[in-house]
Amino acid sequence: MPPRTLVIVNPASRSGRTRKIFDALEARLRDALGPLEVDWTQGPRDAERLAREGARAGVERILVAGGDGTASEVVAGVLAADLADEIQIGFLPLGTGKDLVRGLGLAMNVEEAITDIAAGRTRQIDAGRLHYLNHGGEPRVTSFINSATVGISGLIVQLVNESGKGMGGSLAFLLGTLRALARFQPAPATLELDGTKIYEGDLVLATACNGPFFGGGMRGAPGACFDDGLLDVVVIPGLTKARLLRRLPNLYAGTHIEVPGVLRFQGRELLVSAAPGSQLLEIDGEPLGCAPVRFEVLPEAVTLVGVKETNR
């Protein structure tokens, strides 16, 4: 008997085109995977609720029909239910950025993803947890799967979401980055990794990454590995706007870590201290809140389904 499967669909992903795409895909999914339950998100963070409720209701496999943000919410919901050991999570790559599936080496198109999910190959990967302030200044806790960052990235995703991603994820994030550079002013922050201070001063960007890609194809944390039990921390200090603009191609190539002043570390827990509201936070391409924030790795917390033979 096939596992009890829930598909969580974000109709707003890919600038709203996912709704139409999924209507055409549903019969194909049922043919390949058997009976399905389908839930549609109603707004931001709703996938987290649906995943948590589905996990507690006894589903054994949750498929994400959406982008990186939806995937992150589903992981957060499963972990919040404390049932991650009993549930496989698969991704139908219907978003724009596709940084998560790119970093994991998963199928980049839906038909191939369905075939891989039906094959049933699995892999254990890490997740991340963060304690942060929402925009109302209230403490919150959630989880993420690919990347979490503070600094200019929070403004970038805010601008990208405001303008939409109709031109595609990579171009949307590039234009959002250029707009953010024109507006952004670095603010002071202090970073501690595993209890040791690693940076203090004006901050442009700090990452706590599980995977290597963010921002629609930027290789922000080159070398990051989803199953090494560590977060990859990259710190970009308060460089001038002219220098940041000149170095933007390095961020796509992953060579920004060679730029003088840029720092790179690995560790299990990162604390970013800053004046409330001065350093914006994003996780997996979605704005969330602000620092102060504490990130921690959750080793082997998630079971993926649909991996390639070489990625098991």
Kinemage of the C-alpha trace (Angstrom):
@kinemage 1
@onewidth
@group {chain A} dominant
@subgroup {mainchain}
@vectorlist {calphas} color= white
{ca met a 1} P 0.000 0.000 0.000
{ca pro a 2} L 1.443 3.435 -0.923
{ca pro a 3} L 2.151 5.829 1.948
{ca arg a 4} L -0.610 8.211 2.938
{ca thr a 5} L 0.321 11.339 1.006
{ca leu a 6} L -0.568 14.995 1.506
{ca val a 7} L 0.225 17.580 -1.168
{ca ile a 8} L 0.476 21.157 0.094
{ca val a 9} L -0.010 23.599 -2.782
{ca asn a 10} L 0.924 27.268 -2.668
{ca pro a 11} L -1.226 28.816 -5.409
{ca ala a 12} L 0.648 32.124 -5.108
{ca ser a 13} L 4.031 30.657 -6.063
{ca arg a 14} L 5.511 31.399 -9.474
{ca ser a 15} L 3.491 34.637 -9.475
{ca gly a 16} L 0.234 32.709 -9.196
{ca arg a 17} L 0.860 30.271 -12.031
{ca thr a 18} L 1.194 27.273 -9.697
{ca arg a 19} L -2.586 27.014 -9.308
{ca lys a 20} L -3.062 26.462 -13.038
{ca ile a 21} L -0.028 24.179 -13.300
{ca phe a 22} L -1.169 21.984 -10.420
{ca asp a 23} L -4.660 21.562 -11.843
{ca ala a 24} L -3.032 19.900 -14.844
{ca leu a 25} L -0.613 17.867 -12.688
{ca glu a 26} L -2.957 16.364 -10.138
{ca ala a 27} L -4.083 13.416 -12.304
{ca arg a 28} L -0.453 12.650 -13.174
{ca leu a 29} L 0.455 12.631 -9.477
{ca arg a 30} L -2.380 10.250 -8.619
{ca asp a 31} L -1.373 7.886 -11.410
{ca ala a 32} L 2.244 7.810 -10.227
{ca leu a 33} L 1.812 7.924 -6.452
{ca gly a 34} L -1.650 6.641 -5.638
{ca pro a 35} L -4.334 8.372 -3.558
{ca leu a 36} L -3.601 11.941 -2.481
{ca glu a 37} L -4.925 14.495 -0.055
{ca val a 38} L -4.527 18.060 -1.315
{ca asp a 39} L -4.508 21.242 0.777
{ca trp a 40} L -4.100 24.766 -0.578
{ca thr a 41} L -2.374 27.495 1.414
{ca gln a 42} L -4.348 30.629 2.180
{ca gly a 43} L -1.497 33.022 2.903
{ca pro a 44} L 1.987 33.449 4.393
{ca arg a 45} L 3.065 30.758 6.901
{ca asp a 46} L -0.103 28.726 6.211
{ca ala a 47} L 1.928 25.809 4.807
{ca glu a 48} L 3.518 25.465 8.249
{ca arg a 49} L 0.068 25.022 9.810
{ca leu a 50} L -1.087 22.565 7.147
{ca ala a 51} L 2.066 20.461 7.519
{ca arg a 52} L 1.814 20.420 11.300
{ca glu a 53} L -1.846 19.389 11.190
{ca gly a 54} L -1.201 16.809 8.477
{ca ala a 55} L 1.639 15.267 10.451
{ca arg a 56} L -0.522 14.991 13.553
{ca ala a 57} L -3.327 13.465 11.464
{ca gly a 58} L -1.057 10.598 10.407
{ca val a 59} L 0.164 11.371 6.884
{ca glu a 60} L 3.399 9.580 6.011
{ca arg a 61} L 4.541 11.642 3.032
{ca ile a 62} L 4.159 15.384 2.399
{ca leu a 63} L 4.836 16.837 -1.036
{ca val a 64} L 5.481 20.549 -1.494
{ca ala a 65} L 3.950 22.114 -4.612
{ca gly a 66} L 5.556 25.531 -4.490
{ca gly a 67} L 8.871 27.256 -4.009
{ca asp a 68} L 11.636 27.442 -1.432
{ca gly a 69} L 9.553 29.452 1.023
{ca thr a 70} L 6.746 26.892 0.971
{ca ala a 71} L 9.260 24.061 1.429
{ca ser a 72} L 10.721 25.845 4.445
{ca glu a 73} L 7.281 26.271 5.993
{ca val a 74} L 6.432 22.601 5.497
{ca val a 75} L 9.664 21.542 7.192
{ca ala a 76} L 8.927 23.938 10.048
{ca gly a 77} L 5.447 22.450 10.468
{ca val a 78} L 6.651 18.847 10.503
{ca leu a 79} L 9.371 19.674 13.024
{ca ala a 80} L 6.894 21.604 15.186
{ca ala a 81} L 4.692 18.489 15.294
{ca asp a 82} L 7.729 16.525 16.543
{ca leu a 83} L 7.006 13.830 13.959
{ca ala a 84} L 9.804 14.349 11.445
{ca asp a 85} L 11.090 10.800 12.009
{ca glu a 86} L 7.822 9.398 10.651
{ca ile a 87} L 7.333 11.581 7.562
{ca gln a 88} L 9.046 11.831 4.183
{ca ile a 89} L 9.089 15.221 2.466
{ca gly a 90} L 9.297 15.638 -1.301
{ca phe a 91} L 9.482 18.694 -3.543
{ca leu a 92} L 7.606 19.468 -6.743
{ca pro a 93} L 9.732 22.375 -8.054
{ca leu a 94} L 7.043 24.908 -8.919
{ca gly a 95} L 8.636 28.045 -7.478
{ca thr a 96} L 10.823 30.621 -9.217
{ca gly a 97} L 14.185 30.570 -7.425
{ca lys a 98} L 14.615 26.781 -6.986
{ca asp a 99} L 17.676 27.318 -4.781
{ca leu a 100} L 16.762 24.379 -2.548
{ca val a 101} L 16.386 21.730 -5.251
{ca arg a 102} L 19.443 23.127 -7.067
{ca gly a 103} L 21.560 22.782 -3.942
{ca leu a 104} L 20.257 19.286 -3.171
{ca gly a 105} L 20.799 18.060 -6.721
{ca leu a 106} L 17.103 17.195 -7.060
{ca ala a 107} L 15.023 17.329 -10.231
{ca met a 108} L 14.517 20.857 -11.541
{ca asn a 109} L 11.367 19.977 -13.498
{ca val a 110} L 8.128 18.530 -12.193
{ca glu a 111} L 7.843 15.441 -14.391
{ca glu a 112} L 11.306 14.251 -13.386
{ca ala a 113} L 10.551 15.041 -9.740
{ca ile a 114} L 7.411 12.874 -9.813
{ca thr a 115} L 9.383 9.969 -11.277
{ca asp a 116} L 12.036 10.319 -8.567
{ca ile a 117} L 9.468 10.551 -5.768
{ca ala a 118} L 7.715 7.430 -7.059
{ca ala a 119} L 11.067 5.591 -6.985
{ca gly a 120} L 11.138 6.247 -3.226
{ca arg a 121} L 14.840 6.943 -2.671
{ca thr a 122} L 15.432 8.864 0.564
{ca arg a 123} L 18.130 10.924 2.245
{ca gln a 124} L 18.537 12.352 5.741
{ca ile a 125} L 19.471 16.042 5.840
{ca asp a 126} L 19.934 18.728 8.458
{ca ala a 127} L 17.534 21.574 9.158
{ca gly a 128} L 17.941 24.848 11.002
{ca arg a 129} L 16.032 26.427 13.865
{ca leu a 130} L 15.920 30.111 14.703
{ca his a 131} L 14.743 32.226 17.602
{ca tyr a 132} L 13.961 35.761 16.429
{ca leu a 133} L 11.725 38.822 16.786
{ca asn a 134} L 8.772 39.327 14.482
{ca his a 135} L 8.116 42.786 13.048
{ca gly a 136} L 6.029 43.579 16.114
{ca gly a 137} L 9.010 42.896 18.371
{ca glu a 138} L 7.574 39.653 19.758
{ca pro a 139} L 9.810 36.564 20.193
{ca arg a 140} L 9.138 33.686 17.805
{ca val a 141} L 10.663 30.284 16.955
{ca thr a 142} L 10.576 28.496 13.606
{ca ser a 143} L 12.719 26.264 11.392
{ca phe a 144} L 14.199 26.415 7.906
{ca ile a 145} L 15.722 23.983 5.428
{ca asn a 146} L 18.081 25.828 3.082
{ca ser a 147} L 19.221 29.292 4.145
{ca ala a 148} L 18.618 32.020 6.675
{ca thr a 149} L 20.271 35.425 6.468
{ca val a 150} L 20.236 38.851 8.086
{ca gly a 151} L 21.116 42.228 6.654
{ca ile a 152} L 20.562 43.516 3.136
{ca ser a 153} L 19.010 40.174 2.169
{ca gly a 154} L 15.942 40.948 4.277
{ca leu a 155} L 15.375 44.137 2.293
{ca ile a 156} L 16.025 42.316 -1.000
{ca val a 157} L 13.320 39.694 -0.444
{ca gln a 158} L 10.921 42.364 0.766
{ca leu a 159} L 11.416 44.316 -2.474
{ca val a 160} L 11.217 41.166 -4.605
{ca asn a 161} L 7.925 40.148 -3.017
{ca glu a 162} L 6.512 43.644 -3.487
{ca ser a 163} L 7.387 43.731 -7.190
{ca gly a 164} L 6.655 40.061 -7.927
{ca lys a 165} L 8.652 37.373 -9.696
{ca gly a 166} L 6.913 37.336 -13.033
{ca met a 167} L 10.189 37.772 -14.899
{ca gly a 168} L 11.716 34.707 -13.222
{ca gly a 169} L 13.505 34.155 -9.941
{ca ser a 170} L 17.064 34.979 -10.978
{ca leu a 171} L 16.173 38.280 -12.653
{ca ala a 172} L 13.750 39.233 -9.888
{ca phe a 173} L 16.421 38.758 -7.219
{ca leu a 174} L 19.042 40.568 -9.289
{ca leu a 175} L 16.781 43.589 -9.732
{ca gly a 176} L 15.789 43.417 -6.069
{ca thr a 177} L 19.464 43.366 -5.090
{ca leu a 178} L 20.230 46.440 -7.197
{ca arg a 179} L 17.276 48.304 -5.706
{ca ala a 180} L 18.276 47.288 -2.191
{ca leu a 181} L 21.855 48.464 -2.723
{ca ala a 182} L 20.543 51.913 -3.548
{ca arg a 183} L 18.589 52.103 -0.274
{ca phe a 184} L 20.520 50.009 2.224
{ca gln a 185} L 22.578 51.458 5.058
{ca pro a 186} L 24.733 48.990 7.032
{ca ala a 187} L 24.001 48.878 10.761
{ca pro a 188} L 26.123 47.617 13.671
{ca ala a 189} L 25.862 43.988 14.751
{ca thr a 190} L 27.775 41.502 16.870
{ca leu a 191} L 28.101 37.860 15.812
{ca glu a 192} L 28.974 34.930 18.070
{ca leu a 193} L 29.533 31.415 16.737
{ca asp a 194} L 29.437 28.547 19.225
{ca gly a 195} L 30.047 31.042 22.030
{ca thr a 196} L 32.999 32.861 20.409
{ca lys a 197} L 32.753 36.385 19.008
{ca ile a 198} L 33.605 36.296 15.293
{ca tyr a 199} L 32.582 39.793 14.178
{ca glu a 200} L 31.590 43.193 15.516
{ca gly a 201} L 30.877 46.232 13.355
{ca asp a 202} L 28.704 47.425 10.505
{ca leu a 203} L 27.106 44.468 8.754
{ca val a 204} L 25.874 44.074 5.184
{ca leu a 205} L 25.042 40.359 5.299
{ca ala a 206} L 25.422 37.339 7.542
{ca thr a 207} L 24.318 33.840 6.544
{ca ala a 208} L 23.405 30.716 8.461
{ca cys a 209} L 23.186 28.317 5.543
{ca asn a 210} L 22.402 24.645 5.254
{ca gly a 211} L 22.727 24.679 1.443
{ca pro a 212} L 24.971 26.586 -0.984
{ca phe a 213} L 22.425 28.657 -2.986
{ca phe a 214} L 20.074 31.513 -2.213
{ca gly a 215} L 18.710 34.585 -4.005
{ca gly a 216} L 17.682 32.832 -7.203
{ca gly a 217} L 21.007 31.214 -8.042
{ca met a 218} L 23.549 33.122 -5.955
{ca arg a 219} L 26.190 30.741 -4.592
{ca gly a 220} L 26.109 32.510 -1.270
{ca ala a 221} L 27.597 29.718 0.845
{ca pro a 222} L 29.848 27.724 -1.484
{ca gly a 223} L 30.727 24.357 -0.044
{ca ala a 224} L 27.728 24.227 2.303
{ca cys a 225} L 26.520 20.661 2.764
{ca phe a 226} L 23.020 19.599 3.815
{ca asp a 227} L 24.152 16.681 5.956
{ca asp a 228} L 27.359 17.728 7.717
{ca gly a 229} L 25.742 18.844 10.982
{ca leu a 230} L 27.021 22.408 10.531
{ca leu a 231} L 25.785 25.823 9.435
{ca asp a 232} L 27.883 27.736 6.914
{ca val a 233} L 28.356 31.315 8.103
{ca val a 234} L 29.478 34.007 5.650
{ca val a 235} L 29.913 37.561 6.922
{ca ile a 236} L 30.049 40.541 4.551
{ca pro a 237} L 31.096 43.645 6.500
{ca gly a 238} L 30.032 47.241 5.877
{ca leu a 239} L 31.658 47.736 2.473
{ca thr a 240} L 30.915 50.814 0.380
{ca lys a 241} L 28.016 50.615 -2.059
{ca ala a 242} L 30.362 51.034 -5.004
{ca arg a 243} L 32.471 48.126 -3.835
{ca leu a 244} L 29.419 45.963 -3.166
{ca leu a 245} L 28.076 46.646 -6.641
{ca arg a 246} L 31.433 45.852 -8.195
{ca arg a 247} L 31.605 42.579 -6.273
{ca leu a 248} L 28.045 41.444 -7.042
{ca pro a 249} L 29.171 38.987 -9.780
{ca asn a 250} L 31.368 37.315 -7.156
{ca leu a 251} L 28.264 36.431 -5.165
{ca tyr a 252} L 26.800 34.505 -8.097
{ca ala a 253} L 30.074 32.706 -8.732
{ca gly a 254} L 30.743 31.961 -5.066
{ca thr a 255} L 34.067 33.801 -5.185
{ca his a 256} L 32.933 36.565 -2.797
{ca ile a 257} L 34.546 34.590 0.021
{ca glu a 258} L 37.909 35.502 -1.529
{ca val a 259} L 37.191 39.252 -1.261
{ca pro a 260} L 39.302 40.896 1.481
{ca gly a 261} L 37.206 41.514 4.571
{ca val a 262} L 34.624 38.789 3.864
{ca leu a 263} L 34.678 36.094 6.538
{ca arg a 264} L 33.633 32.445 6.389
{ca phe a 265} L 33.037 29.993 9.239
{ca gln a 266} L 31.226 26.783 10.105
{ca gly a 267} L 29.502 26.040 13.376
{ca arg a 268} L 26.443 24.775 15.167
{ca glu a 269} L 24.970 27.933 16.696
{ca leu a 270} L 25.101 31.548 15.491
{ca leu a 271} L 23.893 34.511 17.531
{ca val a 272} L 23.381 37.858 15.792
{ca ser a 273} L 22.881 40.744 18.208
{ca ala a 274} L 21.702 44.122 16.907
{ca ala a 275} L 19.311 46.910 17.766
{ca pro a 276} L 15.743 45.645 17.196
{ca gly a 277} L 14.626 46.390 13.648
{ca ser a 278} L 18.075 47.369 12.382
{ca gln a 279} L 18.926 44.009 10.777
{ca leu a 280} L 16.149 42.370 8.755
{ca leu a 281} L 15.812 38.585 8.605
{ca glu a 282} L 14.784 36.267 5.776
{ca ile a 283} L 14.565 32.508 5.536
{ca asp a 284} L 14.455 30.598 2.271
{ca gly a 285} L 13.605 33.692 0.263
{ca glu a 286} L 10.797 35.009 2.473
{ca pro a 287} L 10.906 38.010 4.864
{ca leu a 288} L 10.329 36.992 8.460
{ca gly a 289} L 11.377 39.485 11.140
{ca cys a 290} L 14.574 40.942 12.507
{ca ala a 291} L 17.539 40.474 14.824
{ca pro a 292} L 18.459 39.754 17.525
{ca val a 293} L 18.315 36.175 16.283
{ca arg a 294} L 19.816 32.821 17.243
{ca phe a 295} L 20.314 30.101 14.633
{ca glu a 296} L 21.070 26.465 15.427
{ca val a 297} L 21.530 23.358 13.291
{ca leu a 298} L 19.307 20.295 13.717
{ca pro a 299} L 21.377 17.362 12.432
{ca glu a 300} L 19.616 14.740 10.272
{ca ala a 301} L 16.251 16.241 11.181
{ca val a 302} L 14.451 15.722 7.850
{ca thr a 303} L 13.886 12.726 5.558
{ca leu a 304} L 13.737 13.674 1.885
{ca val a 305} L 12.081 11.506 -0.730
{ca gly a 306} L 12.765 11.824 -4.444
{ca val a 307} L 16.542 12.028 -4.349
{ca lys a 308} L 18.765 10.843 -7.179
{ca glu a 309} L 20.621 7.566 -6.796
{ca thr a 310} L 23.914 9.442 -6.481
{ca asn a 311} L 22.557 11.732 -3.729
{ca arg a 312} L 21.452 9.118 -1.240
